[in-house]
Amino acid sequence: MTTTPETIDLLIEPRWIATVDSDTPLSHHAVAIHNERIVAVQPIHEARTRFDPVSHIKLPEHILIPGLINLHTHAAMTLMRGIADDLPLMDWLQKHIWPIEGAHMSPQFVYDGTRLACAEMLKGGITCFNDMYFYPDAAASAASGIGMRAMLGITTLEFPTPYASDASDYINKGLAVRQDWLDNPLINFCLAPHAPYTVSDTTFERTLTLSEQLNLPIHCHIHETAQEINDSLQQYGQRPLQRLQKLGLLGPSLIGVHAVHLNDDDLNLLAETGSNIAHCPTSNLKLASGFAPVAKMRQMNINVGFGTDGAASNNRLDMFAEMRLASLLAKGVSGSAQALPAHEVLRMATLDAARALGLAEQIGSITPGKQADLCAVSLSSLETRPCYDPVSHLINVAGREQVTHVWVAGKCCVDNKTLLKHKQNDLESAIALWQNSLEFRQQP
């Protein structure tokens, strides 16, 4: 008795599959996709018998991985890439970035900057990003227009910007935008109080209430510099993490960004409360913030993912670079060559980041039932040969230039290195206009 094959949207046949559910990659397996979701992961000969795909893609020298997740960025700041390099954090912020934002911030700035960021990220295998910036409606339009998944911050500060006048205004505007985008499956929101040094106790308390009522993550810079901690001790008599713990913000909903300067009490607080960390190694080095104790965090079962930070302080939105650098730094700082092995690094950049965002049931691994957010990486070039361990190659050899195909919710966004749903000439013209405007602002 013959069985009629199941009709599906897509069948992908790579050389290897790193499901992330397992440390060992699968060989000669296929991924079946239908209605945006992964239907099956099984040996190629079985999949060919079981399924009748509308589209059938063979990638004989590729490894297929879950789409990478950028756990912390400021996407629109891509328009300020390289505009104020080689400066300490507070000088960089107060003397350059904030004045430029004050002069140029607008919905169009955010829309164009986020479009540029999304194009860069998608081409580098990033399918989801966690953003902290202004005008989230413009960012949502940019991300959804190019087909990318986004977690957009309801960014909150106490001082005025062109976007909002005070903390309540930031929150109220962000909540209104969230309401407008509730029906879009690719656009999610989190609460994003900027940092303990820019947010009051009253605002943190409101943030916690909203997080509990709406089941939203909280995305906040924390312990990035030694100065931040010293200032907190003088003003509050507590380290920032101690203050957040007293206010009730530490817990599985918190994504603490940077977490560079941590003592044993800080680490214990993070571990005991189940808080998450977004580790941004390139930005931490470029701003001379220091070395986050990531290997120690992982030993204490603290959930850690990777972020690029903004292109103004990186200057790339390149998760392959972050993964490799994070692995090397962890080995160097801990003194153990076994710290952050390749399979663990890949998990941190995918499933662990999804867990921090509250999206682990939807994305982060190549698992039947999950959304088909996928990235294919070619290991066919001379620079990537010979290949004994494809997962090790992902972290230690390959770069974003080896990404050939990217899918978000089963829809192809990058095909043979070509970005789809993208008006390149329009974007390039917009970038040129912004560069002229910002360069004029920088003139002495």
C-alpha positions, 0 to 999 in steps of 0.5 A: 500500500502506497502512502500519498506524500504530504504536501509542505512548503519547503524541504531543506537538505543541508550537509549538517544540522545543528539543532541546538537541542543536541550538542552533536550535529546531524548529518544527511538529515532534512528539515521540513517546513510548512505554514511557518513551522518546522514539521520534521527533522529526519534522515533525507531518504525518509523525508523525500519519501514522506514529503512533497515540497513546493520548494526543495533546497539542497545545500550539500556543503552547508550547516543549517543552524537556528537563526541567530538572536541579537540579545541587545542592540540599538538598531537605529544607531547604525546611522552613527556607525564610527561617528565618535570612536575611541572615547570612554563611555560617558564622554561618548554618550554625553558629548557626542551621541546624546547631542547628535540624537537631540539634533536629529532624532525623528521617526524617519531617522529611526526607520532608516537606521533600523532598515540599515541595521536589519539588512546587515543583521539578516545578511549575517544570519541574525533573524531576531533582535532585542532593541532599545531605542526611541520611536518603536513604531518606526522600528517596527515598520522597518523590521516587519517590512524586511521580514525580520523578527524583533523585540522592541523596547519601551525605552524609558529615561527620566530626562526629555528627548525629542521623542518624549518629555519624561518617564511617564511619557516614554512608557505611555507612548511605548504602550500605545505602539505595542497595542498597535502591533499586537496582531503582528507575529514578528513584532514583540515588545519589552520594557526597557528602562535605560539604566539605573543611573538614568531611571528613578525608583518610582519608574522602576516600580511602575516598570515592574508592575507593567512587566507582571501585568503584561508578561513583558521582559525587562531590558536594562543596562547594568554594571557596565562601568566601575563609575556607574557602581561608585555613583550608585554607592554614593547616591543610594548606598547600594550597588545597582544590582542590590538596588534592583533586587530591593525594588523587585526587578531581578528575576527571569524577566530581567535581561541585564545588559553588559554586567561587566563589573560583578563581585561574588554577591552580584553573581549570587543575586543573578543566579538565585533570582534566575536573571538573564544577561546580554553579553556584549564583548566587542562593545565592552572592549571598544569602550574599555568597560572591562571583561565580563566574567562569563565563564563564571556566570555559566558555571553558576547556571546564569543564563547568558546570550550575546548582543552586538550593542549598537553599531555606534559602539561596536561598529558591526552588527555581527554575531559571528564576531561576537560568538568567537570573541566571547569564546576567546575572552572566556578562555583568557579571563578564566584561564581555562581552554575548556570555557565556552566550547563551540556548542555552548556558544551556539546555544547561547546565541540561539536557544539561551537568548530565546529563553531570555526573551521569553520566546524559547517555545517559539524559536532558538532551536531546530525543533518540530513545532517551532517557528522556522527561523533558520540560517544556512552557512556554507563551509565549502570555501578553501578558508573553511577546509578541512572541516572535522567539526562543523559546529567548531567551524561556526565559532572558530572559522566561519564568518557572516560572509559564509551565510548564504540563506536565511529564513524567518518564520519559514519565509526566505529573507536571504537567498544565495546571499541576496537580501529579499524584500529590500529596496537597496537604492532607496536605502542607500540614498537615505543613508547618504542624506543622513551621513551628510546631515550628521557630518555637518553637525560634527563640523567644529 
